[in-house]
């Protein structure tokens, strides 16, 4: 009889799938630098290199309190030659936040007004680095797939 490939350590296929999914979303031992590298999209515009990182797991408060937040973000910006860095944080409770961590000077009032309307952004009132724009995003249907084309359109014009 052929082996199913699943041994006693992992159990059945459903159990194995759940363990793999849990391991994939476990970010407990990842630095901010690792989180930024884990899942990002990039494009070039007249402004330069634009990066949009997606981070799933922590709340915005938890993310902004992570060790070495500013140092790791600065290192990512330097290593990847980033001109604009947007970070989208989605908690495991599906609360969303949008952060412009670098290149805020390119986010003109018209662009921010348009993003605020489409994404239903509200200013985050907690502690955050002084030079960052941090928003709660109330329109949870707008993922990076929606945000990227909006930013690309604004930053190319």
Secondary structure, 3 states (H helix, E strand, C coil): CCCCCCCCCCCCHHHHHHHHHHHHHCCCCCCHHHHHHHCEEEEECCCCEEEEEEEEECCHHHHHCCCCHHHHHHHHHHHCCCCEEEEEEEECCCCEEEEEEECHHHCCHHHHHHHHHHHCEEECCCCCCCCCEEEEECCCCCCHHHHHHHHHHHHHC
